[in-house]
């Protein structure tokens, strides 16, 4: 990443961004206090949301929903329309921001992805989930207590037993767990209003019966929405993108790999070169999302892809021990720990770029330096389209290489332009430390947009610390820690994963 690219990226937000986010904030405030008891100000917030969507295909449905709910009639159809409208506004902001990033870095992105939202579950299961989400909306976050959270247990348990509904089930389970830990919510000083609204809206849209839905907005052929002012693609030609979906993004909560509504995947083979791994950890689930470049067999253009693998966990499993929960994917973990490439055969790749991982279709290849991969392949690689349901600002996580920078005051500086470092996202299950990031001379990371600004999340760093050269990657301990102090601490604490698995097996045998 060059200083001029950074300047173009971090300029003023695209026109209409703040206005769109204000509309969403108004709706989220109404949801926090409960749609069953709207006052004049919060009814006006729903009307404003509907007004912003008047010229879109969603307009009539959202306007009717706002009017009916303001009048006291709250149905799941009305709530789905409002959730779709909220998602479309975030999608417009996402498109404008991602367009800014692509123009600054000179990146080419596929135009659009399939717009279907599909949940392969029986209607009664979806109906039970919608009923609970409707009760949450009517009551509002301030009214949530243990009884209301417990009302979700039966529906979530049934969904978890259905493989076709696993995505929705894990999302609902994550939302319920957060609400349970916060109950009674009325006693909380500050609520994560946007996060909970994100999870609620996403879950409600996933509760739509299988097939196509128009509730997430429609994109133009170029993949951009007209709800937020669009920039000219102008950007500088030939800019080198050498170098940010809810640390975890507030949008997705806890989910399995892949994306909803991503269309029919195509089989791909070739060499997978890893850039880094972003670990999303929750009290009861973990997901390792690997960012990589795929060199397809036959010499086709390289493609930026993601690989996501996850597992259930308990909150007592923390630190490097978390990697043991992902031991069903030894080839992938070995590639992370040994910094090696992978030869993949006939893996399915949807338009979203989320490679559907099968460990038995991959083999370890030669060592591959992520810094070289980023420097050589990222500038020429094709970037995937973003499915409609994934179009949210916090979902933006774009791999970059930053070199020749200075670090200070929690930011990297290039040619007088700064980009904030997101050190809160450094995982506790790898060797990366804030001191290493500060001393880094090169960094492979993810450019993100969260909290109204662009940030850089380090995935791998290289530099000199205390006169000694170092290189550290987030996945270095995927096959076990290599730091003697950490190894000693782990041995003293015992293998919590093995103990819990043995106890679980004993219970199942009974």
C-alpha positions in Angstrom: 0.0 0.0 0.0 1.4 3.4 -1.0 0.9 6.7 0.7 -1.2 8.1 -2.2 -3.4 5.1 -2.0 -3.9 5.6 1.7 -4.8 9.3 1.1 -7.4 8.3 -1.5 -8.9 5.7 0.9 -9.1 7.7 4.0 -10.6 10.9 2.5 -14.1 12.1 3.3 -16.8 9.4 3.4 -18.9 8.9 0.2 -21.8 11.3 -0.1 -24.9 10.0 1.8 -23.1 7.7 4.1 -23.8 9.6 7.3 -27.4 10.2 6.3 -27.9 6.4 5.7 -26.3 5.5 9.0 -28.5 8.0 10.8 -31.6 6.4 9.4 -30.4 3.0 10.6 -29.6 4.4 14.0 -33.2 5.7 14.3 -34.6 2.3 13.5 -32.2 0.6 15.9 -33.3 3.0 18.7 -36.9 2.1 18.1 -36.0 -1.6 18.2 -34.2 -1.1 21.5 -37.2 0.4 23.1 -39.7 -2.0 21.5 -41.8 -1.7 18.4 -44.9 -2.5 20.4 -44.8 0.9 22.1 -43.6 3.4 19.6 -43.9 7.1 20.4 -44.0 9.9 18.0 -40.3 10.3 17.6 -39.6 6.6 17.0 -42.6 6.3 14.6 -41.0 9.1 12.6 -37.8 7.1 12.5 -39.6 4.2 10.8 -41.3 6.6 8.4 -37.9 8.2 7.5 -36.4 4.8 6.9 -39.3 4.0 4.5 -38.9 7.4 2.8 -35.3 6.7 2.0 -36.4 3.5 0.2 -39.3 4.9 -1.7 -37.6 4.8 -5.1 -36.4 1.2 -4.7 -38.3 -2.1 -5.2 -38.5 -2.3 -1.4 -40.3 1.0 -1.1 -44.0 0.0 -1.0 -43.4 -2.9 1.4 -41.3 -0.9 3.8 -43.7 2.0 3.8 -46.7 -0.2 4.5 -44.8 -2.0 7.3 -43.8 1.4 8.9 -47.4 2.6 8.8 -48.9 -0.7 10.2 -46.4 -1.0 13.0 -46.8 2.7 14.0 -50.5 1.9 14.2 -49.9 -1.1 16.5 -50.0 -4.0 14.1 -46.7 -6.0 14.3 -46.6 -9.0 12.0 -43.6 -11.0 10.9 -44.2 -9.9 7.3 -43.9 -6.3 8.4 -40.8 -7.0 10.4 -39.2 -8.8 7.5 -39.8 -5.8 5.3 -38.2 -3.4 7.8 -35.2 -5.8 8.3 -34.9 -5.9 4.5 -34.9 -2.1 4.3 -32.3 -1.8 7.1 -30.1 -4.4 5.3 -30.5 -2.6 2.0 -29.3 0.7 3.5 -26.3 -0.9 5.0 -25.7 -2.6 1.7 -25.6 0.8 0.0 -23.1 2.1 2.5 -21.0 -1.0 2.1 -21.0 -0.7 -1.7 -19.9 3.0 -1.6 -17.1 2.2 0.9 -15.9 -0.9 -0.9 -16.0 1.1 -4.2 -13.8 3.7 -2.5 -11.3 1.0 -1.4 -11.2 -0.7 -4.8 -10.6 2.6 -6.6 -7.8 3.6 -4.2 -6.1 0.2 -4.6 -6.8 -0.2 -8.3 -8.7 -3.5 -7.7 -11.1 -5.2 -10.0 -14.1 -7.0 -8.5 -16.8 -9.2 -9.9 -20.0 -7.3 -10.6 -22.6 -9.2 -8.5 -23.4 -12.4 -6.7 -26.6 -14.4 -6.6 -29.3 -12.6 -4.6 -31.2 -15.6 -3.1 -31.6 -16.1 0.6 -32.0 -19.8 1.3 -32.5 -21.7 4.5 -33.2 -25.4 4.0 -35.4 -26.0 7.0 -39.0 -27.1 7.6 -41.5 -24.3 7.8 -42.6 -25.0 11.4 -39.0 -24.6 12.6 -38.6 -21.3 10.8 -42.0 -20.2 12.1 -40.9 -20.9 15.7 -37.8 -18.8 15.2 -39.7 -16.0 13.6 -42.1 -16.0 16.5 -39.3 -15.5 19.0 -37.7 -12.7 16.9 -41.1 -11.0 16.6 -41.5 -11.1 20.4 -38.0 -9.6 20.8 -39.0 -6.7 18.4 -42.2 -6.0 20.2 -40.7 -6.1 23.6 -37.4 -4.3 22.7 -34.0 -5.0 24.1 -34.7 -3.0 27.2 -37.5 -5.5 28.1 -35.5 -8.7 27.6 -35.3 -10.9 30.6 -34.4 -14.5 31.3 -37.9 -15.8 30.5 -38.0 -14.2 27.1 -34.5 -15.5 26.3 -35.5 -19.0 27.5 -38.5 -19.0 25.1 -36.0 -19.5 22.3 -34.5 -22.7 23.6 -36.9 -25.1 22.0 -36.7 -23.5 18.6 -32.9 -23.3 18.6 -32.5 -26.9 19.7 -34.8 -28.1 16.9 -32.9 -26.0 14.4 -29.5 -27.2 15.6 -30.7 -30.8 14.9 -31.4 -30.0 11.3 -28.2 -29.7 9.2 -30.0 -27.5 6.6 -30.8 -24.9 9.3 -27.4 -24.9 11.0 -26.5 -21.4 9.9 -29.7 -19.9 11.3 -29.5 -22.1 14.4 -25.9 -21.0 15.3 -26.8 -17.3 14.7 -29.8 -17.5 16.9 -27.9 -19.4 19.5 -25.3 -16.7 19.6 -27.8 -13.9 19.9 -29.7 -15.8 22.7 -26.4 -16.4 24.5 -25.5 -12.7 24.5 -29.0 -11.7 25.6 -28.9 -14.3 28.4 -25.6 -13.1 29.6 -26.9 -9.5 29.7 -30.3 -10.2 31.3 -32.1 -8.4 32.7 -31.1 -6.0 30.0 -32.9 -3.1 31.6 -30.1 -2.9 34.2 -27.4 -2.4 31.6 -25.9 1.0 31.4 -25.0 0.8 27.7 -26.5 -1.6 25.0 -24.7 -2.9 21.9 -27.7 -1.6 20.0 -26.3 -1.9 16.5 -24.8 -5.3 17.0 -28.0 -6.8 18.3 -30.0 -5.2 15.6 -27.6 -6.6 13.0 -28.0 -10.1 14.4 -31.8 -9.7 14.7 -32.2 -8.5 11.1 -29.9 -11.1 9.6 -31.7 -13.9 11.5 -35.1 -12.6 10.5 -34.1 -12.7 6.8 -32.6 -16.2 7.1 -36.0 -17.2 8.6 -37.6 -16.7 5.2 -38.6 -20.0 3.7 -36.2 -21.4 1.1 -36.1 -19.8 -2.3 -35.6 -16.2 -3.5 -36.4 -13.1 -1.5 -36.5 -9.5 -2.6 -36.0 -8.3 1.0 -32.4 -7.5 0.8 -32.5 -5.0 -1.9 -31.4 -5.3 -5.5 -28.1 -4.4 -7.0 -27.3 -2.7 -10.2 -25.3 -4.7 -12.7 -22.1 -3.1 -11.5 -22.8 -4.4 -8.0 -23.4 -0.9 -6.5 -26.6 0.4 -5.0 -27.9 3.8 -5.7 -29.0 4.6 -2.2 -25.6 6.2 -1.3 -23.8 8.6 -3.6 -21.4 6.6 -5.8 -17.9 7.6 -6.7 -16.5 7.7 -10.1 -14.3 4.7 -10.7 -11.6 7.3 -11.7 -9.0 6.2 -9.2 -5.5 5.9 -10.4 -4.9 3.2 -13.0 -2.1 0.7 -12.2 -2.1 1.4 -8.5 -0.4 -1.4 -6.6 -2.7 -3.1 -4.1 0.2 -4.5 -2.2 -0.2 -4.8 1.1 -9.8 -5.4 7.3 -17.1 -10.1 8.5 -18.7 -9.0 13.2 -11.8 -9.9 16.8 -15.1 -10.5 15.2 -17.5 -8.5 13.2 -20.7 -7.4 14.8 -22.8 -8.6 11.8 -22.3 -12.3 11.5 -22.2 -13.5 15.1 -21.4 -17.2 15.1 -21.8 -18.9 11.8 -20.4 -21.8 9.7 -18.4 -21.3 6.6 -19.8 -19.9 3.4 -22.4 -17.2 2.7 -26.2 -17.2 2.3 -27.4 -16.6 -1.2 -24.1 -17.1 -2.9 -25.3 -19.0 -6.0 -24.2 -22.3 -7.4 -20.5 -23.0 -6.6 -18.1 -24.1 -9.3 -15.3 -26.7 -8.7 -11.8 -25.3 -8.7 -8.3 -26.9 -8.5 -4.9 -25.2 -8.2 -2.5 -23.8 -5.6 -3.8 -22.0 -2.6 -1.3 -19.5 -1.1 -2.2 -18.3 2.4 -2.0 -14.6 3.3 -3.1 -14.9 7.0 -5.9 -16.1 9.3 -8.5 -14.1 11.2 -9.9 -15.9 14.2 -13.5 -15.1 15.3 -13.9 -16.3 18.8 -17.1 -16.4 20.8 -17.8 -18.0 24.2 -19.4 -21.0 22.6 -18.0 -21.1 19.1 -14.8 -20.3 17.1 -14.2 -19.7 13.4 -10.8 -19.5 11.7 -11.2 -17.5 8.5 -8.2 -17.9 6.2 -7.5 -15.2 3.6 -5.6 -16.6 0.6 -4.9 -16.3 -3.1 -5.9 -19.2 -5.4 -3.8 -19.8 -8.5 -6.2 -21.9 -10.6 -4.8 -24.9 -12.5 -4.4 -24.0 -16.2 -3.0 -20.6 -15.7 -6.2 -18.6 -15.1 -6.1 -15.3 -13.3 -5.4 -15.6 -9.5 -8.4 -15.1 -7.3 -8.7 -13.8 -3.8 -10.6 -16.3 -1.6 -11.5 -17.1 2.0 -11.6 -20.5 3.8 -13.7 -20.7 7.0 -13.7 -23.6 9.4 -15.4 -23.5 12.8 -16.3 -25.5 15.9 -18.4 -25.3 19.0 -16.6 -24.6 22.2 -17.1 -23.6 25.9 -15.9 -20.4 27.5 -13.3 -22.2 29.5 -11.3 -23.1 26.4 -9.2 -20.1 25.5 -5.8 -19.2 24.1 -3.8 -21.7 22.0 -6.0 -24.6 23.2 -8.7 -23.3 20.9 -6.8 -24.6 17.8 -7.4 -28.2 19.1 -11.1 -27.7 18.4 -10.3 -27.4 14.7 -8.2 -30.6 14.5 -10.7 -32.0 12.0 -8.8 -29.9 9.4 -5.1 -31.0 10.0 -4.0 -30.1 6.4 -5.2 -26.6 6.7 -3.8 -26.2 10.2 -0.5 -27.6 9.0 -0.3 -25.1 6.2 -0.9 -22.3 8.7 1.7 -23.5 11.2 4.4 -24.3 8.6 3.6 -21.3 6.3 3.1 -23.6 3.3 1.0 -23.5 0.2 -1.8 -26.0 -0.5 -2.7 -28.0 -3.6 -6.5 -28.2 -3.8 -8.5 -30.4 -6.0 -12.2 -30.0 -7.0 -13.2 -27.8 -4.2 -16.3 -25.8 -4.6 -16.1 -22.0 -4.9 -19.2 -19.8 -4.9 -19.2 -16.3 -6.4 -18.7 -14.9 -2.9 -15.2 -16.2 -2.8 -15.8 -18.5 0.2 -14.0 -21.7 -0.7 -16.0 -24.6 0.7 -13.3 -26.5 2.6 -12.7 -30.3 2.4 -9.5 -31.2 4.1 -9.3 -34.5 2.2 -9.1 -32.5 -1.1 -6.0 -30.6 -0.1 -2.4 -31.5 0.2 0.5 -29.6 1.7 2.8 -28.0 -0.9 6.1 -26.1 -0.8 6.7 -23.2 1.7 5.0 -20.0 0.6 5.9 -16.6 2.0 2.7 -14.6 2.6 4.6 -11.3 2.1 5.7 -12.4 -1.3 2.2 -13.6 -2.2 0.7 -10.3 -1.2 3.4 -8.3 -3.0 3.3 -10.3 -6.3 -0.2 -11.7 -6.6 -2.6 -9.2 -4.9 -2.1 -6.5 -7.5 -3.2 -8.8 -10.3 -5.8 -10.9 -8.5 -9.5 -10.8 -9.1 -11.6 -10.0 -6.1 -15.0 -11.7 -5.4 -18.5 -10.2 -5.6 -20.3 -9.7 -2.3 -23.7 -11.4 -1.9 -26.5 -9.0 -0.9 -26.9 -10.4 2.6 -23.2 -9.9 3.3 -23.3 -6.2 2.2 -22.6 -4.5 5.5 -19.7 -2.1 6.3 -18.3 -4.2 9.2 -18.1 -7.1 6.8 -15.4 -5.4 4.8 -12.1 -7.2 5.4 -9.7 -6.7 2.5 -6.2 -8.1 2.5 -3.3 -5.7 1.9 0.5 -5.5 2.3 1.9 -2.4 4.0 5.6 -1.7 3.7 7.9 1.2 4.3 5.7 2.7 7.0 6.2 4.2 10.4 4.2 3.1 13.4 3.2 5.3 16.3 0.2 6.3 18.5 -1.7 3.2 17.4 -1.5 3.9 13.7 0.7 3.3 10.6 1.9 6.4 8.7 2.8 6.5 5.0 3.9 9.8 3.4 2.1 11.8 6.1 -1.2 9.8 5.9 -2.3 7.6 8.7 -4.3 4.4 9.1 -5.4 3.3 12.6 -4.3 -0.1 13.8 -7.0 -2.4 15.2 -4.9 -4.1 17.9 -8.0 -5.3 19.8 -8.4 -7.9 17.1 -5.0 -9.5 17.7 -5.9 -13.2 18.6 -4.9 -14.6 22.0 -4.0 -17.9 20.3 -1.0 -16.9 18.4 2.4 -15.1 18.8 1.4 -11.7 17.5 1.8 -8.9 20.1 1.2 -5.2 20.0 5.0 -4.7 20.5 5.7 -6.7 17.3 3.1 -4.7 15.4 4.7 -1.5 16.5 8.2 -2.7 15.5 7.0 -4.1 12.2 8.6 -3.0 8.9 6.1 -5.0 6.8 2.6 -6.1 7.7 0.0 -8.3 5.9 -3.3 -7.3 7.3 -7.0 -6.6 6.7 -8.3 -3.2 5.9 -11.6 -2.8 7.8 -14.3 -0.1 8.2 -15.8 0.1 11.6 -16.9 2.8 13.9 -16.8 5.4 11.1 -13.2 5.0 10.1 -10.8 2.7 8.2 -8.5 0.5 10.3 -5.7 -2.1 9.7 -5.9 -5.4 11.4 -2.5 -7.1 11.4 -2.4 -10.8 10.3 1.4 -11.2 9.9 4.3 -8.9 10.7 8.0 -8.8 10.0 10.6 -6.4 11.5 13.3 -6.0 14.1 12.6 -5.9 17.9 15.4 -5.4 20.5 17.9 -5.6 17.6 16.7 -9.1 16.6 14.8 -9.8 13.4 11.4 -11.4 13.9 8.5 -12.7 11.8 5.1 -13.6 13.4 1.9 -14.9 11.9 -1.5 -15.3 13.5 -1.6 -19.0 12.5 1.9 -20.0 13.7 0.5 -21.9 16.7 -2.2 -23.8 14.7 -0.4 -27.1 15.5 0.5 -26.1 19.0 2.5 -23.2 20.6 6.2 -22.9 19.9 7.0 -20.4 22.6 8.6 -22.4 25.5 6.8 -20.2 28.2 3.5 -20.9 26.6 4.2 -24.6 26.2 5.1 -24.8 29.9 1.9 -22.9 30.9 -0.2 -25.2 28.8 1.3 -28.3 30.2 0.7 -27.0 33.7 -2.9 -26.2 33.0 -3.6 -29.5 31.4 -5.5 -30.4 28.2 -9.0 -28.9 28.7 -10.1 -30.0 25.3 -9.2 -33.7 25.9 -10.8 -33.7 29.3 -14.1 -32.2 28.0 -14.2 -34.6 25.1 -13.6 -37.6 27.4 -16.4 -36.4 29.7 -18.8 -35.8 26.8 -18.1 -39.3 25.4 -18.8 -40.8 28.8 -22.1 -39.0 29.0 -23.1 -40.1 25.5 -22.2 -43.8 26.3 -24.6 -43.6 29.2 
